[in-house]
Amino acid sequence: MAKITYIEHNGTEHTVEVANGLTVMEGARDNNIPGIEADCGGACACSTCHVYVHPDWVEKLPAKDDMEEDMLDFAYEPDPARSRLTCQVKVTDALDGLVVQMPEKQI
C-alpha cells in the first residue's frame, strides 16, 4: 500500500492510500478524486488520466513504454519530462509518497 498525493490544478491536495497492484489512475477513481477522467478505463487508449509527476519522483517511476509516449501526444500541455498517464503506473510500496498534479483540463 502506498500513500499518493493527487493535487488538483487549483492546488487542492488529496492524499489517499492505494493498494499495491492497482494503478495510480484506479487510486484516483476509487477515491473520487477530481481531475482524472480515465475515459478508456485504463486501456491506454486516451489521455484523460494525464498528470505531471513531481520532479522528485520522475526518475523513480518505471520508464514510459511506446504506447504511453504516443498517447501523451494527445494530452493537454504535456511536459516531456514530467507527464505520465496514471493508468500505466502500477502502485507498489516503492511509490509511497508519490505526488502527482493534474493539468488544467483533460482532453
Beta strands, then each sheet from edge to edge (+ up, - down):
strand 1: 2-7
strand 2: 13-18
strand 3: 50-53
strand 4: 83-85
strand 5: 99-101
sheet 1: 2+ 1- 5- 3+ 4-
end
